[in-house]
Amino acid sequence: MEIKYSTKNGWEVLSPEDVNSFSESYKDFISKAKTEREAVKYLKGIAEKVGFVDLFTATDSAQKLYAINDNKNILLIRDGELSAAYGFNFVFAHIDSPRIDIKQNPLYEGADVAMFKTHYYGGIKKYQWVTTPLALHGVIILKDGTKLEVSIGENEDDPVFVISDLLPHLARKQMEQNAKEVIQGEALDPIVGSIPDKEVDKEKFKTAILKLLHEKYGIVEEDFISSELTLVPAGKARDVGFDRGAIASYGHDDRICGFASAKALFDAVTPKRTIGVMLFDKEEIGSDGITGAQSDFLDYAVEKYLNLKGIKNVSVREVLHRSYGFSADVNAAVDPLYRDVFDEQNSPIFGHGVVVTKFTGSGGKYSASDASAELVFKVRKLFNEMGVPWQIGELGKVDIGGGGTVAKFMANRGIQVLDVGPALLSMHAPFEIVSKADLYATYIGYKAFLEKFE
């Protein structure tokens, strides 16, 4: 009998063929779905191909359902052998990521360069976003009501957008500032043009860009007011290392869990309980708003599902209190270059499987969701029985920092919830890094939970 706790590298126990095959499907998703809207559209497309129908227009015979909220949330549901009156097995993730949003009146010029004013979204190190190729994604609602979907900078022949930085030769004062202040929020404005309009005397560069946008897309300046535009790192996900054992990409946090959980639900075989995957927006800024985890969309959609199935003897509140859930979010792997901020005995190791995080929060566990020992035991037992590579994980040393997830908002609904997801290197950077073994372990962990947990 083994009396010491230890973990193994996932590559030592998983099929390399399975790991690499799953990784390729994920790379396609993460390279194309760079906003919440794009993630919802991508996953809806897969869902419909495998027989899912819209919850709000379905008949009671439908066993695979999806519900979309404001184009930024998607809930996937599959019937189980047991009625939903006994509760769901849920996986909750979020599909928003740190980025740089375009302000509503953005276009201006200075020093013969046209630029966009921006407002960053989520917790970023601002200095990481300068002098890197950026793509523009989002939607613009034109004056006549036409919705224009925007994606500029992803194709090889597309232009990109770049935020300039000060050259080292003139940066003595800048280099004396701390990292938090070295790039100010108002200095994250990308270059969008540099050719003047020859027909005007004032604002030649702004005018040139407005004319170009109008000629090509029918956009007038006022249309920016009814837009959602964002700058994200340009380009596809890439393999990392000579051995191609990891993936670098924008948006692993947390679309990696969004994809893995959705794929697990699509692939689940004869689930015992009714199963659901709920993908939220706005987690990076507090989970507020109509598409955040604090909204009542989940409750509303569950109510619609119960009504569709003719389940009248139980309330939504009772169903949620009988439910279990994974808060599917990433953790921080021990970084070999910054080991001093980690308690390595209680921190995830890169490549050692999906991470089980009993509690979140910071300092004295402030603002934490803390799962019960009983729930942790049941998940530990399930993962061991199903051969899922897993490890425990806490986000850094006590008092160094911390973080939160949607777990506490699901717990507030009475759902027994535990944080489970892969560990990343360079979390919240323009390009984050994940082990392919951890990605696949996350998928099979979610699949085991959806199929077998009771």
N, C-alpha and C positions, 0 to 999 in steps of 0.2 A: 504493500500500500504506500503510495506517494504521500509523504507528510509535509512536503514543502511546496509552496505555490511557485509556479514558473510558467513561462509562456514560450512558444516556439515561433520562429519566423514563418509566416504563412506560406512562403514558397516551398517550405520543407514538407508541407502536408496537403497542399492543394494541387490540383491538376493544372500544370502550366497552360495546357491547351484551353481549358475552361476559363482560366484567368484572362488570357490574352484575347480570346473571342469576346468575352463580355466587355473588356476594356475598349475594343474597337467600336462596339455599339455605343458605349458611353462617350467616346471621343467625338462621334458624329453629333450626338445631342449637345454636348457642352460647347462645341465649336459653332453651333447654329443658334442655340437658345441663350442669348446673352441678356435678355430682359425677362421680366415676369410674363409679359404678353407673349413673347416668343416661346417661352417654356410651356405655357398653357396650350398654345396653338400646336406645338410639336407633340405633346402628350395626348391631346385630344385626337390628333390624327392617328396615332398608334391605337388609341382606345377604340375608335370607330372601326379600324381595320380588323380588330379582334372581337367585334360584336357588341361593343358598348353603345348604349343609347342615352339620350338626354333624359335625366330624371324628371324634368318639368313637363315633358311631353310624352313620357313612356306609358305603356299599359302595365297592369299588374303582373303579366307573365314575364316581363323583362327581368333577367337575373344579373345583368351586368349594366351598371349605370354610371353616368358622370353628371356632375353639376358644376357649372361655371359661374363665378361671381365677378362681374365688372372686368372680365378678361384678364384678371390677375390672380384668381384662385381657381383651383380645380379640386373637386372631391370625387374620388373613384370609389364605388361600392360594388361588392359582389355578395350575392346570397350565400349563406353557409347552410350546413345541414340543420343547424338550430335556428330558430326564429330570432330576429333581432331583438325581440322582447327580453332575451337573456343577455343582451349587451353585444358590443362590437369588439373586435381586435383592430385597433387603429394604429397607423403610423402617421405621425405629423412631421412635416418638414417645411422649410421656407424656400422660396425661389427668387427672392431679392438678394442682391449682393451690393457691396460698397461700389460706388461709381461717382461720376461727376455729371450732375444734371445741368441742363441749359436753362438760364433764367427766362422769364416770360417776355421780356423786351431786351433781347441779347445783343443785337448787332451794333457795333461801333467801330471806329477806327482811331489809330494813334500811330504817329511816326511812320505814316504811309503803309500801314498794315491793317487789314480788317480782322476783327476778332469777335468772339462770342463771350458774353459775361456768363459766369457759371456759379453754381452753388453745390458743393460736394454733398454726397449722401452717404451716411454711415461712418463708421470709424476707420479712417484711412490715415496712413502716414503721407501727408501731402507731398513731401519731397519725392516720393516714389513715382508720382504721376507726371512729372515734367520730363521733357525730351524723350518720350516714348510714343510710338505710333498709336493713335487712337481712332476708333471708328464711331460714327454717329448712328445711333439706333433710336427708334421710337415711332410716334405717330404725330401728324399734324391734321387738324380739322380745318379745311379751307373755308373761305367766306361763303361758298355755296353749299356747305355741309359735306362735301366730299372728304372721306378719310384717306389720307395719304400715308402709307407705311414706308418708313425710312430705314435704310441700311446702306450706309456709305463707308467704305474703307475695308471691307472684308475680301473683296475680289482683288486679284493681283493688279488689275488695271484701274482700280479705284484710287482716288486720292485718299490720303489720311489727314488727320488733324493732330497738331503738335503744340504742346505748351512749352514755350521757351524758358531757358534758365540763364542765369548770369554766368559769364565766363570766369574761370578761376582768377584771371589776371586782375579783375575788378571786384572780387568777392571777399576782400579781407574782412569787412564789417559783417557781411552775411555769414561768413564761416565762423564768426565768434558767437553767433546766436545758437540757442539750443535747437534741437531737431524739430520741436513742436512749432517753433516760430520762424524757421529759416525760409519756409514758403508760406505766405499768408493765404487765407481762403480767397481773398479778392485777386490773388495773383495766379489763379488756375484758369486763365483765359486762353483758349487755343487760337492759333492762327487759322483763319478760314479764307483768306484771300490777300493778294498783293499786286494785282494789276488794276490801274486806275481807269475810271470812265473818262473818256476824252471830251464828253459833251457837257460836263458840268464843271463849275468852278469850286464848289464846296462839297465836302464828304465824297470825294471821288471814289474812294475804295469801298465805302459802304454802299454807295449807289451802284457800283459795278456788281457787287454781290447780289443786291436786291434785283437788279435787272436779270442776272443769270438765273436766279431762283425762280423768277416769274416766267422767263422764257422756257425754262426746262420743266418746271413743276407746277406753274400757275400760282405760286406762292406770292402773297403780298405781306408787308411787314406785320400788319395786324394779326395775320394768321398764327404768328408765333405765340400769341396770347392763349390760343386754344391748341396748344401742343404739349406733348410729353416727349422731350428729346434728351438723350443721355449719351455721354462719352464713355466708351469702354475700350479696353485694350484690343487692338486690331489683330486679326490672325487666328489660326486654328490651334487647337490643343496639340502639344508635341510630346513625344516620348523623351524621357530623361535618362542619360547615362549610356555607356557603351552597351549595357545589357538590356536597355529599354525597359527597365523594371518599374519605372514611375511615369507619371503624367504631369506635365506642367500646363496649366490653363487658368484663364480668368474664370472666377465664379464657382470653383469647387464648393465654397461656402455660400450657399448650402444646396446648390442644384445637384451636387453629387448624391445627396440623400434623397432629393426629389426624384431623380431618375431611378436610383436603386430601389426605392420603395414602390414606385409605380410599376417597374418591371417585375418586382416580386409579386405584386398583386395580380398582374397580368398572367404570370406563370404559375401561380399557386394552384395546387391540385387538391380538389375536394376539401376545401376548408371546413373545419368543424363548426366554427362560429361565423357569423356575418363579419365581413372584413371591409375595412375602409382605409384609404390613403387621402389625407387632407394636406394640400400644399398652400401655404400662406404667403402673404406679402408683408412688407413693412417690419419684419423682424429686426432688421438692422437698425431701426430707429425707434424701437419700443413697442412694436406690434399694435400700434394705434390705427384708427381709421377704419373705413368700411371693408377693407381687404386684409386687415391685420388679425392676429389671433385673438384679440380682445373683442372683435365684432361678434355678432350672433349668427353669422352665416352657417357655421357648422350646425348649431342647434336648429336653425330654420330648415336646412337641407335634411337633417335626420327626421324632423317632423314630417316633411314631405314624403320621405321614404316610408315611414311607418304608416302614413295614410294610404300611400299607394299599395302597400302590402296588406292593408286591412287589419293592421295590428292596433286594436282599440283599447286593450286592457291594461295599458302601461303608458306612462308619460315619457316625454323626451328626457326629463330630468332623471327618472328612474333608469332609463336605458343607459344614459351616460354614467350613472353611478355603478352600473353593472359592467362597465366597459374597462378594457385595459389598453394601454397605449405606449408606443415608443415615441419619445421626442427625438426625432432623427436629425441630429445636428453634429457638426464636426468638433473635434477636440484638437489640442496642440501636441504634436509629437515632440519628443525631446530633440532639440536642435543641437547637432554636434558642435556648432560654433558658439552656442550660448547656453551651455549646460547649467550655468550657475543659477538660473531662474527657475529650474525645475527640481522638484523632489522626485528623483528618478525611481525611487521605490514605488511611487504612487502615480507615475506619469506614463502615458502611452509611448511605446517604442515603435518607430517607423517600421511597417511591414509585419507587425505581430498580431494583426487581426483587428476586427471591429472593437470599438472601445465602449465599455459599459461605465457610465458616469453616474454614481449614486446621487450626488448632489452638485448643484451649480452655485452661483452667487460669488461673493467676494468677501475678503476679510473674515469676519466671524460668521460666514455663511449668509451674509445679508442678502435679501431678495432671492433666496434659494428655493428651488423645489428639491425636496429630500425624499427619495423613494424609500419605502419600508424594506427592512431586512427580508421580510417574507417574499416581496416581489422580486428583489434581487436574487434570492435563492431560486425561485421558479425559473427565471431567465437563465441563470447560471446552469441549472440542471438541464434545461432544454438545449442550450448551446452545446453542452458537453455530449449529450445524447445524440445530437444531430451532426456532430463533427464540425462545428463552426469555430474557426480560430477566433479567440476573443481575449481581451485583456481589460484591466481596470484603468481608469484614467481620471486624474484631477488636473485642473487647469493651473499649473504652476505652483510655486511655493505659497504658503500662507502669507498674506499681506503684500505679496508682489503685485497682484492684480486680480483678475477674475473675469467672469462673464456670465451671461444668462442665455436662456433659450425660451422656446414657447412652452416648456414643460409646466411652469407655474400657472399659466393661463388654462391649460388643460386640467391640471390638478384642481383649479378653482371650480371646475365643472363637475368634480367628483370622480374623474377618471383616474385610475391607478396608473401612474406614468413613470417611465424610466428613460433617461437619456442614453441613446445608443447610436453611434456613428463612427466614421473613420477619423484617424488623426492626420493632420496636415502639417507640412512645413511651410513657412511664409504665409500664414493665414492673413487675410485681408490685403495682401499685396496684389498688384496688378496680375501677377502670375503666381498661383499657389501650386504646391506640389503634393501629390498623393501617391502612395504605393499602389500598384495594380493589385497586389495581393490583398491589401486592406479594402480596396474598392469591391473586389469580388466577395470577400468575407462579409462585408456589409450587406451585399445583396442576398447571400444565402442565409444570413442571420435574420433579415427582415422576412424572407420567404418562410423560414422555419417558424417564426413568431406568428405570421398570418395563418399558416396552415395548421399548426399544432397546438398553439398555446391555449390553455383553458384552465 
